[in-house]
Amino acid sequence: MKTKVGLVSDTHGRIPQNVYAALSDCSIILHAGDYHEPLRIESLGWSDDATKPAPTVIAVCGNCDWDESYPAEQYFDIDGVKIYLCHGHRFAYAEEPWDTAIAHSLLYANKHKLPKEKPDVIVFGHLHKPMDFVHQGVRFINPGSPTRPRNGKPTLAVMTIDNSVITYLEWFEFDSTY
């Protein structure tokens, strides 16, 4: 059975219509923080289509989420894929190359918080830049930002899981943040 998982981060108080359209086939949506308003992020789980169930929304707080409606990090399993979800702002990664610095910060500086078994994928935000890389067997995905990109275009991603494996990562790039 295939599961589509929407990956979004750094919406900063608004969710453009194109985000809802891109995530419309997802049964689960992960938000990696900086949502600003819990009601906005919860709206990702609403569906106008009464024939299909609304997606489950799993979120974490970022550095701009003062209400703490969600935890700072979450570790869970989706169809056999172990996922660690965090915003990433609590870790320093000023070094280059980015992938090694991020991996070191999220995996090793934070290892006391991670379960004994390493996650298959770490989904994080904060940088507003889309990233996808593997470091020491762990996949790192940052969906970027659909509202305040730092790479030029607004982005998000949809991950497909099939038989306990991430089989596809589709990137959505938008022409504007509206």
Residue pairs with C-beta under 8 A, 6 or more apart in sequence:
1 79
1 162
2 160
2 161
2 162
2 167
3 27
3 28
3 78
3 79
3 160
3 161
3 162
4 25
4 26
4 27
4 28
4 158
4 159
4 160
5 26
5 27
5 28
5 29
5 30
5 78
5 158
5 159
5 160
5 161
6 22
6 23
6 26
6 28
6 29
6 30
6 44
6 55
6 156
6 157
6 158
7 29
7 30
7 32
7 123
7 141
7 143
7 156
7 157
7 158
7 159
8 19
8 23
8 29
8 30
8 31
8 32
8 44
8 143
8 146
8 156
9 31
9 32
9 33
9 34
9 62
9 87
9 124
9 125
9 126
9 128
9 142
9 143
9 144
9 145
9 156
10 32
10 33
10 34
10 62
10 125
10 126
10 128
10 144
10 145
10 147
10 148
11 19
11 31
11 34
11 35
11 36
11 40
11 41
11 145
11 146
11 147
12 34
12 35
12 36
12 64
12 145
12 147
12 148
13 35
13 36
13 37
13 40
13 147
14 40
14 147
15 40
15 41
15 43
15 44
15 146
15 147
16 146
16 147
16 154
16 174
16 176
16 177
16 178
17 178
18 146
18 172
18 174
18 178
19 44
19 146
19 156
20 44
22 156
22 158
22 172
23 29
23 44
23 55
23 156
23 158
25 158
26 55
26 158
27 53
27 55
27 56
28 55
28 56
28 57
28 58
28 78
29 44
29 45
29 55
29 56
29 57
29 58
30 58
30 59
30 83
30 85
30 123
31 41
31 44
31 57
31 58
31 59
31 60
32 59
32 60
32 62
32 85
32 86
32 87
32 88
32 123
32 124
32 125
32 126
32 142
32 143
33 59
33 60
33 61
33 62
33 63
33 64
33 65
33 70
33 86
33 87
33 88
33 89
33 125
33 126
34 62
34 63
34 64
34 65
34 87
34 125
34 126
35 41
35 59
35 62
35 65
36 64
36 65
38 67
38 69
38 70
41 57
41 59
41 70
42 57
44 55
44 57
45 54
45 55
45 56
45 57
46 54
47 53
47 54
47 55
58 74
58 76
58 85
59 69
59 70
59 85
60 70
60 71
60 72
60 73
60 74
60 85
60 86
60 87
61 68
61 69
61 70
61 71
61 72
61 87
62 87
62 89
62 125
62 126
63 87
63 89
63 126
72 86
72 87
72 90
73 84
73 85
73 86
73 113
74 84
74 85
74 86
75 82
75 83
75 84
75 85
75 114
75 115
75 119
76 82
76 83
76 85
77 83
78 161
79 161
79 162
79 164
80 161
80 163
80 164
80 165
81 120
81 121
81 161
81 164
81 165
81 166
82 115
82 117
82 118
82 119
82 120
82 121
83 119
83 120
83 121
83 122
83 123
84 106
84 114
84 119
84 121
84 122
84 123
85 122
85 123
85 124
86 106
86 110
86 122
86 123
86 124
87 124
87 125
87 126
88 102
88 105
88 106
88 124
88 125
88 126
88 127
88 142
89 126
90 110
91 102
91 105
91 106
91 109
91 110
92 105
92 109
93 101
93 102
93 104
93 105
94 101
95 101
98 131
99 131
99 133
99 135
99 140
100 135
102 124
102 131
102 140
103 133
103 135
103 136
103 138
103 140
106 122
106 124
106 140
107 114
107 118
107 122
107 135
107 136
107 138
118 137
118 138
119 138
120 138
120 139
120 166
121 138
121 139
121 140
121 141
121 159
121 166
122 138
122 139
122 140
122 141
123 141
123 142
123 143
124 140
124 141
124 142
125 142
125 143
125 145
126 142
127 142
127 150
128 144
128 145
128 148
128 149
128 150
128 151
129 142
129 144
129 149
129 150
129 151
130 142
130 143
130 144
130 151
130 155
130 157
130 171
131 140
131 141
131 142
131 144
132 139
132 140
132 141
132 142
132 157
132 169
133 139
133 140
134 140
139 166
141 157
141 159
141 169
143 155
143 156
143 157
144 151
144 154
144 155
144 156
144 157
145 154
145 155
146 154
146 155
146 156
146 174
146 177
147 154
147 177
148 177
149 155
149 177
153 173
153 174
153 175
154 173
154 174
154 176
154 177
155 171
155 172
155 173
155 174
156 171
156 172
157 169
157 170
157 171
157 172
158 169
158 170
158 172
159 166
159 168
159 169
159 170
160 166
160 167
160 168
160 169
160 170
161 167
